Amino acid sequence: MYKLGSLIGALALAGATSMAVAAEWQALPVNAPEPADNPTTPEKVELGKILYHDPRLSSSGTVSCASCHNVMAGGEDNRAGSVGVKAQVGGRSAPTVWNSAFNATQFWDGRAPSLEAQAKGPVTNPIEMGMKNWDDVVVRLKAIPGYSGLFAKAFTGADTITADNAAKAIAAYERTLITPNSAYDKYVNGDLKALNEQQIRGMQLFADTGCGGCHSGAGFNGSQNGQAATGMYMKFPSIENGALEAEYGFTKDAGRFEVTKNEADKHLFKVPTLRNIALTAPYFHNGKVKTLDDAINVMAKTQLGKDLTPQQMGDIAAFLGALTGEFPKQEMPRLPGYPGKTFDFE
């Protein structure tokens, strides 16, 4: 971790343009925080990976967690709205699962306080995976012979195949989905050649423009390694812009208000991570903005009240591209078989 002041001195010595901002830039940790009641183990991670990729957790047998959160790519599905069972399309763009362990809450509206709670939600959402309840999911898992041994290895107790254990396993797997060692991370860890001149200009402009007021911390998501921070929720858009509203319809979604029914929460959304942002278009809760340059323009106008030049937008985009990290290798798991049978999928 480097204080920006330290970078300024180092860059000045190197003959580069100094960066005069009193802020702290943090590299992404290589390990995620984990709750005391769900320590990460290899057995739990392996089970969670299998469950994450098993479409039989859906009513139709066609949708898995990975369907909307593709770990072979940017951790989402590059759609404005994800496609669930019976070809239903959700009303929000799927957030990336990569580095989600560093979020203080989950979902755009923050309705899940943990990865464990988040893992349970889509399975019984009628538009997403469509199961009527988790009791039915547990019955299905118990009917598949291979799951009994996998759950027994990951958990203790007489009856290990439970909804809570399934959610804990999926969450444990998701905590391994970390993308460290981006060019930015290398730079703040002292490798002054990791960023090019445009990216350094963009980093300075990101700070000067005020982007870091919300997108702070190692995850650029307003939280400190999964702990809530002041900027975790922000009103979006904060500044009315009739032209952008007409084009994108941002305010059609009431945001966190849909969860709390508190008027003060209207149009509040969780501050999303900027990690790997270059790979996760389209942007914002409704996925209406298709390019990173347009997303930067929208944020400058609606959140900061600023008009950026094309060069400035290009510089910030170059810096954001430097937040693309190294993706750990993912191998598709072999799902436990259900020999000679099938389920009554809807």
TIPA-682588 format. One record per residue (C-alpha): residue number from 0; y, z, x. Coordinates in steps of 0.25 Angstrom, whole numbers. Layout:
# residues N
<atom><i>NUM</i><y>Y</y><z>Z</z><x>X</x></atom>
...
//
This chain:
# residues 346
<atom><i>0</i><y>0</y><z>0</z><x>0</x></atom>
<atom><i>1</i><y>14</y><z>-4</z><x>6</x></atom>
<atom><i>2</i><y>27</y><z>1</z><x>1</x></atom>
<atom><i>3</i><y>36</y><z>-11</z><x>0</x></atom>
<atom><i>4</i><y>46</y><z>-5</z><x>9</x></atom>
<atom><i>5</i><y>35</y><z>-6</z><x>20</x></atom>
<atom><i>6</i><y>32</y><z>-21</z><x>17</x></atom>
<atom><i>7</i><y>47</y><z>-23</z><x>18</x></atom>
<atom><i>8</i><y>47</y><z>-18</z><x>32</x></atom>
<atom><i>9</i><y>35</y><z>-25</z><x>36</x></atom>
<atom><i>10</i><y>40</y><z>-38</z><x>30</x></atom>
<atom><i>11</i><y>53</y><z>-36</z><x>37</x></atom>
<atom><i>12</i><y>46</y><z>-35</z><x>50</x></atom>
<atom><i>13</i><y>38</y><z>-47</z><x>47</x></atom>
<atom><i>14</i><y>51</y><z>-55</z><x>45</x></atom>
<atom><i>15</i><y>48</y><z>-57</z><x>30</x></atom>
<atom><i>16</i><y>58</y><z>-54</z><x>19</x></atom>
<atom><i>17</i><y>59</y><z>-39</z><x>16</x></atom>
<atom><i>18</i><y>56</y><z>-34</z><x>2</x></atom>
<atom><i>19</i><y>65</y><z>-23</z><x>-3</x></atom>
<atom><i>20</i><y>59</y><z>-16</z><x>-14</x></atom>
<atom><i>21</i><y>55</y><z>-2</z><x>-15</x></atom>
<atom><i>22</i><y>41</y><z>-3</z><x>-21</x></atom>
<atom><i>23</i><y>27</y><z>0</z><x>-18</x></atom>
<atom><i>24</i><y>17</y><z>-12</z><x>-18</x></atom>
<atom><i>25</i><y>2</y><z>-7</z><x>-19</x></atom>
<atom><i>26</i><y>-10</y><z>-15</z><x>-15</x></atom>
<atom><i>27</i><y>-22</y><z>-15</z><x>-25</x></atom>
<atom><i>28</i><y>-32</y><z>-4</z><x>-23</x></atom>
<atom><i>29</i><y>-46</y><z>-9</z><x>-20</x></atom>
<atom><i>30</i><y>-52</y><z>2</z><x>-29</x></atom>
<atom><i>31</i><y>-48</y><z>5</z><x>-44</x></atom>
<atom><i>32</i><y>-46</y><z>19</z><x>-49</x></atom>
<atom><i>33</i><y>-58</y><z>23</z><x>-58</x></atom>
<atom><i>34</i><y>-59</y><z>35</z><x>-68</x></atom>
<atom><i>35</i><y>-67</y><z>47</z><x>-65</x></atom>
<atom><i>36</i><y>-76</y><z>45</z><x>-77</x></atom>
<atom><i>37</i><y>-80</y><z>31</z><x>-72</x></atom>
<atom><i>38</i><y>-81</y><z>30</z><x>-57</x></atom>
<atom><i>39</i><y>-85</y><z>16</z><x>-52</x></atom>
<atom><i>40</i><y>-99</y><z>14</z><x>-47</x></atom>
<atom><i>41</i><y>-106</y><z>1</z><x>-43</x></atom>
<atom><i>42</i><y>-116</y><z>3</z><x>-55</x></atom>
<atom><i>43</i><y>-105</y><z>4</z><x>-65</x></atom>
<atom><i>44</i><y>-97</y><z>-8</z><x>-59</x></atom>
<atom><i>45</i><y>-110</y><z>-17</z><x>-60</x></atom>
<atom><i>46</i><y>-112</y><z>-13</z><x>-75</x></atom>
<atom><i>47</i><y>-98</y><z>-15</z><x>-78</x></atom>
<atom><i>48</i><y>-98</y><z>-28</z><x>-72</x></atom>
<atom><i>49</i><y>-110</y><z>-32</z><x>-80</x></atom>
<atom><i>50</i><y>-104</y><z>-27</z><x>-93</x></atom>
<atom><i>51</i><y>-90</y><z>-34</z><x>-90</x></atom>
<atom><i>52</i><y>-97</y><z>-47</z><x>-89</x></atom>
<atom><i>53</i><y>-107</y><z>-45</z><x>-101</x></atom>
<atom><i>54</i><y>-103</y><z>-53</z><x>-114</x></atom>
<atom><i>55</i><y>-113</y><z>-45</z><x>-122</x></atom>
<atom><i>56</i><y>-103</y><z>-34</z><x>-123</x></atom>
<atom><i>57</i><y>-96</y><z>-44</z><x>-133</x></atom>
<atom><i>58</i><y>-100</y><z>-46</z><x>-147</x></atom>
<atom><i>59</i><y>-102</y><z>-61</z><x>-145</x></atom>
<atom><i>60</i><y>-109</y><z>-60</z><x>-131</x></atom>
<atom><i>61</i><y>-98</y><z>-69</z><x>-126</x></atom>
<atom><i>62</i><y>-87</y><z>-60</z><x>-120</x></atom>
<atom><i>63</i><y>-87</y><z>-51</z><x>-109</x></atom>
<atom><i>64</i><y>-76</y><z>-43</z><x>-102</x></atom>
<atom><i>65</i><y>-76</y><z>-54</z><x>-91</x></atom>
<atom><i>66</i><y>-73</y><z>-65</z><x>-102</x></atom>
<atom><i>67</i><y>-59</y><z>-60</z><x>-103</x></atom>
<atom><i>68</i><y>-58</y><z>-53</z><x>-89</x></atom>
<atom><i>69</i><y>-64</y><z>-63</z><x>-79</x></atom>
<atom><i>70</i><y>-67</y><z>-57</z><x>-66</x></atom>
<atom><i>71</i><y>-70</y><z>-70</z><x>-60</x></atom>
<atom><i>72</i><y>-55</y><z>-73</z><x>-61</x></atom>
<atom><i>73</i><y>-43</y><z>-65</z><x>-64</x></atom>
<atom><i>74</i><y>-49</y><z>-55</z><x>-73</x></atom>
<atom><i>75</i><y>-45</y><z>-61</z><x>-86</x></atom>
<atom><i>76</i><y>-47</y><z>-74</z><x>-93</x></atom>
<atom><i>77</i><y>-34</y><z>-82</z><x>-91</x></atom>
<atom><i>78</i><y>-32</y><z>-83</z><x>-106</x></atom>
<atom><i>79</i><y>-20</y><z>-78</z><x>-115</x></atom>
<atom><i>80</i><y>-31</y><z>-71</z><x>-124</x></atom>
<atom><i>81</i><y>-45</y><z>-69</z><x>-120</x></atom>
<atom><i>82</i><y>-57</y><z>-75</z><x>-129</x></atom>
<atom><i>83</i><y>-66</y><z>-64</z><x>-135</x></atom>
<atom><i>84</i><y>-78</y><z>-65</z><x>-144</x></atom>
<atom><i>85</i><y>-78</y><z>-76</z><x>-155</x></atom>
<atom><i>86</i><y>-67</y><z>-83</z><x>-147</x></atom>
<atom><i>87</i><y>-57</y><z>-73</z><x>-151</x></atom>
<atom><i>88</i><y>-44</y><z>-73</z><x>-142</x></atom>
<atom><i>89</i><y>-37</y><z>-60</z><x>-139</x></atom>
<atom><i>90</i><y>-23</y><z>-58</z><x>-140</x></atom>
<atom><i>91</i><y>-20</y><z>-54</z><x>-125</x></atom>
<atom><i>92</i><y>-23</y><z>-59</z><x>-112</x></atom>
<atom><i>93</i><y>-34</y><z>-52</z><x>-104</x></atom>
<atom><i>94</i><y>-29</y><z>-44</z><x>-93</x></atom>
<atom><i>95</i><y>-36</y><z>-45</z><x>-79</x></atom>
<atom><i>96</i><y>-47</y><z>-36</z><x>-76</x></atom>
<atom><i>97</i><y>-45</y><z>-37</z><x>-61</x></atom>
<atom><i>98</i><y>-38</y><z>-24</z><x>-57</x></atom>
<atom><i>99</i><y>-38</y><z>-18</z><x>-71</x></atom>
<atom><i>100</i><y>-43</y><z>-5</z><x>-65</x></atom>
<atom><i>101</i><y>-29</y><z>-3</z><x>-60</x></atom>
<atom><i>102</i><y>-23</y><z>-4</z><x>-74</x></atom>
<atom><i>103</i><y>-19</y><z>10</z><x>-80</x></atom>
<atom><i>104</i><y>-23</y><z>4</z><x>-94</x></atom>
<atom><i>105</i><y>-30</y><z>-8</z><x>-99</x></atom>
<atom><i>106</i><y>-27</y><z>-19</z><x>-109</x></atom>
<atom><i>107</i><y>-13</y><z>-25</z><x>-110</x></atom>
<atom><i>108</i><y>-9</y><z>-14</z><x>-120</x></atom>
<atom><i>109</i><y>-16</y><z>-3</z><x>-111</x></atom>
<atom><i>110</i><y>-25</y><z>2</z><x>-122</x></atom>
<atom><i>111</i><y>-36</y><z>5</z><x>-113</x></atom>
<atom><i>112</i><y>-33</y><z>16</z><x>-103</x></atom>
<atom><i>113</i><y>-45</y><z>12</z><x>-94</x></atom>
<atom><i>114</i><y>-54</y><z>1</z><x>-90</x></atom>
<atom><i>115</i><y>-65</y><z>9</z><x>-97</x></atom>
<atom><i>116</i><y>-57</y><z>9</z><x>-110</x></atom>
<atom><i>117</i><y>-54</y><z>-6</z><x>-108</x></atom>
<atom><i>118</i><y>-68</y><z>-10</z><x>-106</x></atom>
<atom><i>119</i><y>-72</y><z>-5</z><x>-120</x></atom>
<atom><i>120</i><y>-61</y><z>-13</z><x>-127</x></atom>
<atom><i>121</i><y>-64</y><z>-28</z><x>-126</x></atom>
<atom><i>122</i><y>-79</y><z>-26</z><x>-130</x></atom>
<atom><i>123</i><y>-75</y><z>-21</z><x>-144</x></atom>
<atom><i>124</i><y>-63</y><z>-29</z><x>-146</x></atom>
<atom><i>125</i><y>-66</y><z>-39</z><x>-157</x></atom>
<atom><i>126</i><y>-58</y><z>-50</z><x>-150</x></atom>
<atom><i>127</i><y>-64</y><z>-48</z><x>-136</x></atom>
<atom><i>128</i><y>-78</y><z>-44</z><x>-135</x></atom>
<atom><i>129</i><y>-80</y><z>-40</z><x>-150</x></atom>
<atom><i>130</i><y>-91</y><z>-29</z><x>-150</x></atom>
<atom><i>131</i><y>-90</y><z>-20</z><x>-162</x></atom>
<atom><i>132</i><y>-91</y><z>-7</z><x>-154</x></atom>
<atom><i>133</i><y>-96</y><z>-2</z><x>-141</x></atom>
<atom><i>134</i><y>-108</y><z>4</z><x>-148</x></atom>
<atom><i>135</i><y>-113</y><z>-10</z><x>-150</x></atom>
<atom><i>136</i><y>-110</y><z>-14</z><x>-135</x></atom>
<atom><i>137</i><y>-118</y><z>-2</z><x>-131</x></atom>
<atom><i>138</i><y>-130</y><z>-6</z><x>-140</x></atom>
<atom><i>139</i><y>-129</y><z>-20</z><x>-134</x></atom>
<atom><i>140</i><y>-129</y><z>-15</z><x>-119</x></atom>
<atom><i>141</i><y>-141</y><z>-6</z><x>-122</x></atom>
<atom><i>142</i><y>-149</y><z>-17</z><x>-127</x></atom>
<atom><i>143</i><y>-147</y><z>-25</z><x>-114</x></atom>
<atom><i>144</i><y>-158</y><z>-19</z><x>-105</x></atom>
<atom><i>145</i><y>-151</y><z>-21</z><x>-92</x></atom>
<atom><i>146</i><y>-139</y><z>-13</z><x>-96</x></atom>
<atom><i>147</i><y>-146</y><z>1</z><x>-96</x></atom>
<atom><i>148</i><y>-149</y><z>1</z><x>-81</x></atom>
<atom><i>149</i><y>-135</y><z>-4</z><x>-78</x></atom>
<atom><i>150</i><y>-128</y><z>7</z><x>-86</x></atom>
<atom><i>151</i><y>-138</y><z>18</z><x>-81</x></atom>
<atom><i>152</i><y>-134</y><z>14</z><x>-66</x></atom>
<atom><i>153</i><y>-120</y><z>15</z><x>-69</x></atom>
<atom><i>154</i><y>-119</y><z>28</z><x>-78</x></atom>
<atom><i>155</i><y>-127</y><z>40</z><x>-80</x></atom>
<atom><i>156</i><y>-132</y><z>47</z><x>-93</x></atom>
<atom><i>157</i><y>-143</y><z>44</z><x>-103</x></atom>
<atom><i>158</i><y>-136</y><z>33</z><x>-111</x></atom>
<atom><i>159</i><y>-127</y><z>25</z><x>-101</x></atom>
<atom><i>160</i><y>-125</y><z>13</z><x>-109</x></atom>
<atom><i>161</i><y>-112</y><z>17</z><x>-117</x></atom>
<atom><i>162</i><y>-99</y><z>11</z><x>-120</x></atom>
<atom><i>163</i><y>-91</y><z>20</z><x>-110</x></atom>
<atom><i>164</i><y>-101</y><z>17</z><x>-99</x></atom>
<atom><i>165</i><y>-100</y><z>2</z><x>-101</x></atom>
<atom><i>166</i><y>-84</y><z>3</z><x>-101</x></atom>
<atom><i>167</i><y>-85</y><z>11</z><x>-89</x></atom>
<atom><i>168</i><y>-94</y><z>1</z><x>-82</x></atom>
<atom><i>169</i><y>-85</y><z>-10</z><x>-85</x></atom>
<atom><i>170</i><y>-72</y><z>-2</z><x>-80</x></atom>
<atom><i>171</i><y>-79</y><z>1</z><x>-67</x></atom>
<atom><i>172</i><y>-82</y><z>-14</z><x>-65</x></atom>
<atom><i>173</i><y>-68</y><z>-17</z><x>-68</x></atom>
<atom><i>174</i><y>-63</y><z>-7</z><x>-58</x></atom>
<atom><i>175</i><y>-69</y><z>-16</z><x>-47</x></atom>
<atom><i>176</i><y>-61</y><z>-28</z><x>-51</x></atom>
<atom><i>177</i><y>-50</y><z>-26</z><x>-41</x></atom>
<atom><i>178</i><y>-43</y><z>-37</z><x>-33</x></atom>
<atom><i>179</i><y>-36</y><z>-31</z><x>-21</x></atom>
<atom><i>180</i><y>-31</y><z>-38</z><x>-8</x></atom>
<atom><i>181</i><y>-22</y><z>-48</z><x>-14</x></atom>
<atom><i>182</i><y>-11</y><z>-54</z><x>-5</x></atom>
<atom><i>183</i><y>-1</y><z>-43</z><x>-11</x></atom>
<atom><i>184</i><y>-11</y><z>-32</z><x>-8</x></atom>
<atom><i>185</i><y>-13</y><z>-37</z><x>6</x></atom>
<atom><i>186</i><y>2</y><z>-38</z><x>8</x></atom>
<atom><i>187</i><y>5</y><z>-24</z><x>3</x></atom>
<atom><i>188</i><y>-6</y><z>-18</z><x>12</x></atom>
<atom><i>189</i><y>2</y><z>-24</z><x>24</x></atom>
<atom><i>190</i><y>-3</y><z>-39</z><x>26</x></atom>
<atom><i>191</i><y>11</y><z>-45</z><x>26</x></atom>
<atom><i>192</i><y>6</y><z>-59</z><x>26</x></atom>
<atom><i>193</i><y>-2</y><z>-57</z><x>13</x></atom>
<atom><i>194</i><y>10</y><z>-62</z><x>5</x></atom>
<atom><i>195</i><y>17</y><z>-75</z><x>7</x></atom>
<atom><i>196</i><y>33</y><z>-76</z><x>6</x></atom>
<atom><i>197</i><y>33</y><z>-80</z><x>-8</x></atom>
<atom><i>198</i><y>24</y><z>-69</z><x>-12</x></atom>
<atom><i>199</i><y>32</y><z>-59</z><x>-4</x></atom>
<atom><i>200</i><y>45</y><z>-64</z><x>-12</x></atom>
<atom><i>201</i><y>37</y><z>-63</z><x>-25</x></atom>
<atom><i>202</i><y>33</y><z>-48</z><x>-21</x></atom>
<atom><i>203</i><y>48</y><z>-45</z><x>-19</x></atom>
<atom><i>204</i><y>52</y><z>-52</z><x>-31</x></atom>
<atom><i>205</i><y>41</y><z>-45</z><x>-40</x></atom>
<atom><i>206</i><y>47</y><z>-32</z><x>-35</x></atom>
<atom><i>207</i><y>62</y><z>-36</z><x>-36</x></atom>
<atom><i>208</i><y>60</y><z>-42</z><x>-50</x></atom>
<atom><i>209</i><y>54</y><z>-29</z><x>-55</x></atom>
<atom><i>210</i><y>40</y><z>-34</z><x>-58</x></atom>
<atom><i>211</i><y>34</y><z>-21</z><x>-51</x></atom>
<atom><i>212</i><y>41</y><z>-12</z><x>-61</x></atom>
<atom><i>213</i><y>29</y><z>-14</z><x>-70</x></atom>
<atom><i>214</i><y>19</y><z>-21</z><x>-61</x></atom>
<atom><i>215</i><y>17</y><z>-10</z><x>-51</x></atom>
<atom><i>216</i><y>6</y><z>-3</z><x>-44</x></atom>
<atom><i>217</i><y>-6</y><z>-10</z><x>-37</x></atom>
<atom><i>218</i><y>-10</y><z>-17</z><x>-49</x></atom>
<atom><i>219</i><y>4</y><z>-22</z><x>-52</x></atom>
<atom><i>220</i><y>1</y><z>-16</z><x>-66</x></atom>
<atom><i>221</i><y>10</y><z>-4</z><x>-67</x></atom>
<atom><i>222</i><y>0</y><z>6</z><x>-64</x></atom>
<atom><i>223</i><y>-4</y><z>13</z><x>-51</x></atom>
<atom><i>224</i><y>-19</y><z>11</z><x>-49</x></atom>
<atom><i>225</i><y>-22</y><z>12</z><x>-64</x></atom>
<atom><i>226</i><y>-13</y><z>24</z><x>-66</x></atom>
<atom><i>227</i><y>-2</y><z>21</z><x>-77</x></atom>
<atom><i>228</i><y>12</y><z>19</z><x>-72</x></atom>
<atom><i>229</i><y>25</y><z>17</z><x>-79</x></atom>
<atom><i>230</i><y>25</y><z>2</z><x>-80</x></atom>
<atom><i>231</i><y>11</y><z>1</z><x>-86</x></atom>
<atom><i>232</i><y>16</y><z>-4</z><x>-99</x></atom>
<atom><i>233</i><y>28</y><z>-13</z><x>-101</x></atom>
<atom><i>234</i><y>34</y><z>-19</z><x>-113</x></atom>
<atom><i>235</i><y>32</y><z>-34</z><x>-112</x></atom>
<atom><i>236</i><y>41</y><z>-42</z><x>-114</x></atom>
<atom><i>237</i><y>52</y><z>-31</z><x>-111</x></atom>
<atom><i>238</i><y>63</y><z>-41</z><x>-112</x></atom>
<atom><i>239</i><y>64</y><z>-50</z><x>-124</x></atom>
<atom><i>240</i><y>63</y><z>-65</z><x>-120</x></atom>
<atom><i>241</i><y>63</y><z>-74</z><x>-133</x></atom>
<atom><i>242</i><y>59</y><z>-87</z><x>-125</x></atom>
<atom><i>243</i><y>47</y><z>-80</z><x>-118</x></atom>
<atom><i>244</i><y>43</y><z>-73</z><x>-131</x></atom>
<atom><i>245</i><y>43</y><z>-86</z><x>-139</x></atom>
<atom><i>246</i><y>34</y><z>-92</z><x>-128</x></atom>
<atom><i>247</i><y>24</y><z>-81</z><x>-126</x></atom>
<atom><i>248</i><y>25</y><z>-71</z><x>-137</x></atom>
<atom><i>249</i><y>23</y><z>-59</z><x>-129</x></atom>
<atom><i>250</i><y>28</y><z>-49</z><x>-140</x></atom>
<atom><i>251</i><y>17</y><z>-53</z><x>-150</x></atom>
<atom><i>252</i><y>8</y><z>-43</z><x>-143</x></atom>
<atom><i>253</i><y>13</y><z>-28</z><x>-145</x></atom>
<atom><i>254</i><y>6</y><z>-23</z><x>-133</x></atom>
<atom><i>255</i><y>3</y><z>-9</z><x>-132</x></atom>
<atom><i>256</i><y>9</y><z>-6</z><x>-145</x></atom>
<atom><i>257</i><y>-4</y><z>-12</z><x>-151</x></atom>
<atom><i>258</i><y>-11</y><z>0</z><x>-145</x></atom>
<atom><i>259</i><y>-1</y><z>12</z><x>-147</x></atom>
<atom><i>260</i><y>7</y><z>7</z><x>-159</x></atom>
<atom><i>261</i><y>19</y><z>13</z><x>-152</x></atom>
<atom><i>262</i><y>31</y><z>5</z><x>-154</x></atom>
<atom><i>263</i><y>35</y><z>8</z><x>-140</x></atom>
<atom><i>264</i><y>23</y><z>1</z><x>-135</x></atom>
<atom><i>265</i><y>26</y><z>-13</z><x>-141</x></atom>
<atom><i>266</i><y>24</y><z>-24</z><x>-131</x></atom>
<atom><i>267</i><y>20</y><z>-14</z><x>-120</x></atom>
<atom><i>268</i><y>9</y><z>-20</z><x>-111</x></atom>
<atom><i>269</i><y>2</y><z>-15</z><x>-99</x></atom>
<atom><i>270</i><y>8</y><z>-20</z><x>-86</x></atom>
<atom><i>271</i><y>-3</y><z>-30</z><x>-81</x></atom>
<atom><i>272</i><y>-8</y><z>-31</z><x>-67</x></atom>
<atom><i>273</i><y>-2</y><z>-42</z><x>-59</x></atom>
<atom><i>274</i><y>-14</y><z>-42</z><x>-49</x></atom>
<atom><i>275</i><y>-20</y><z>-56</z><x>-49</x></atom>
<atom><i>276</i><y>-10</y><z>-60</z><x>-59</x></atom>
<atom><i>277</i><y>-10</y><z>-75</z><x>-54</x></atom>
<atom><i>278</i><y>-24</y><z>-76</z><x>-59</x></atom>
<atom><i>279</i><y>-22</y><z>-70</z><x>-73</x></atom>
<atom><i>280</i><y>-14</y><z>-80</z><x>-81</x></atom>
<atom><i>281</i><y>-10</y><z>-80</z><x>-93</x></atom>
<atom><i>282</i><y>-1</y><z>-68</z><x>-92</x></atom>
<atom><i>283</i><y>4</y><z>-57</z><x>-101</x></atom>
<atom><i>284</i><y>-3</y><z>-50</z><x>-113</x></atom>
<atom><i>285</i><y>-4</y><z>-63</z><x>-121</x></atom>
<atom><i>286</i><y>-7</y><z>-72</z><x>-110</x></atom>
<atom><i>287</i><y>4</y><z>-82</z><x>-114</x></atom>
<atom><i>288</i><y>10</y><z>-84</z><x>-100</x></atom>
<atom><i>289</i><y>2</y><z>-94</z><x>-93</x></atom>
<atom><i>290</i><y>8</y><z>-93</z><x>-79</x></atom>
<atom><i>291</i><y>12</y><z>-83</z><x>-69</x></atom>
<atom><i>292</i><y>25</y><z>-89</z><x>-66</x></atom>
<atom><i>293</i><y>28</y><z>-88</z><x>-81</x></atom>
<atom><i>294</i><y>23</y><z>-74</z><x>-82</x></atom>
<atom><i>295</i><y>33</y><z>-70</z><x>-71</x></atom>
<atom><i>296</i><y>44</y><z>-76</z><x>-78</x></atom>
<atom><i>297</i><y>40</y><z>-69</z><x>-91</x></atom>
<atom><i>298</i><y>40</y><z>-56</z><x>-84</x></atom>
<atom><i>299</i><y>53</y><z>-57</z><x>-77</x></atom>
<atom><i>300</i><y>60</y><z>-61</z><x>-90</x></atom>
<atom><i>301</i><y>53</y><z>-51</z><x>-100</x></atom>
<atom><i>302</i><y>51</y><z>-39</z><x>-91</x></atom>
<atom><i>303</i><y>62</y><z>-40</z><x>-81</x></atom>
<atom><i>304</i><y>73</y><z>-48</z><x>-87</x></atom>
<atom><i>305</i><y>73</y><z>-58</z><x>-75</x></atom>
<atom><i>306</i><y>73</y><z>-73</z><x>-73</x></atom>
<atom><i>307</i><y>65</y><z>-77</z><x>-61</x></atom>
<atom><i>308</i><y>67</y><z>-90</z><x>-53</x></atom>
<atom><i>309</i><y>55</y><z>-99</z><x>-52</x></atom>
<atom><i>310</i><y>54</y><z>-95</z><x>-37</x></atom>
<atom><i>311</i><y>54</y><z>-80</z><x>-40</x></atom>
<atom><i>312</i><y>43</y><z>-82</z><x>-51</x></atom>
<atom><i>313</i><y>35</y><z>-90</z><x>-40</x></atom>
<atom><i>314</i><y>37</y><z>-79</z><x>-30</x></atom>
<atom><i>315</i><y>33</y><z>-68</z><x>-40</x></atom>
<atom><i>316</i><y>21</y><z>-77</z><x>-44</x></atom>
<atom><i>317</i><y>17</y><z>-78</z><x>-29</x></atom>
<atom><i>318</i><y>17</y><z>-63</z><x>-27</x></atom>
<atom><i>319</i><y>9</y><z>-61</z><x>-40</x></atom>
<atom><i>320</i><y>-1</y><z>-71</z><x>-34</x></atom>
<atom><i>321</i><y>-2</y><z>-62</z><x>-22</x></atom>
<atom><i>322</i><y>-8</y><z>-51</z><x>-32</x></atom>
<atom><i>323</i><y>-21</y><z>-59</z><x>-33</x></atom>
<atom><i>324</i><y>-31</y><z>-50</z><x>-26</x></atom>
<atom><i>325</i><y>-45</y><z>-52</z><x>-21</x></atom>
<atom><i>326</i><y>-56</y><z>-52</z><x>-32</x></atom>
<atom><i>327</i><y>-69</y><z>-45</z><x>-29</x></atom>
<atom><i>328</i><y>-81</y><z>-54</z><x>-31</x></atom>
<atom><i>329</i><y>-87</y><z>-54</z><x>-45</x></atom>
<atom><i>330</i><y>-101</y><z>-58</z><x>-48</x></atom>
<atom><i>331</i><y>-106</y><z>-60</z><x>-62</x></atom>
<atom><i>332</i><y>-116</y><z>-49</z><x>-66</x></atom>
<atom><i>333</i><y>-130</y><z>-52</z><x>-71</x></atom>
<atom><i>334</i><y>-129</y><z>-46</z><x>-86</x></atom>
<atom><i>335</i><y>-141</y><z>-38</z><x>-91</x></atom>
<atom><i>336</i><y>-150</y><z>-47</z><x>-99</x></atom>
<atom><i>337</i><y>-155</y><z>-45</z><x>-114</x></atom>
<atom><i>338</i><y>-168</y><z>-51</z><x>-112</x></atom>
<atom><i>339</i><y>-174</y><z>-59</z><x>-124</x></atom>
<atom><i>340</i><y>-162</y><z>-55</z><x>-133</x></atom>
<atom><i>341</i><y>-148</y><z>-57</z><x>-137</x></atom>
<atom><i>342</i><y>-138</y><z>-49</z><x>-145</x></atom>
<atom><i>343</i><y>-132</y><z>-53</z><x>-159</x></atom>
<atom><i>344</i><y>-119</y><z>-58</z><x>-153</x></atom>
<atom><i>345</i><y>-108</y><z>-61</z><x>-163</x></atom>
//
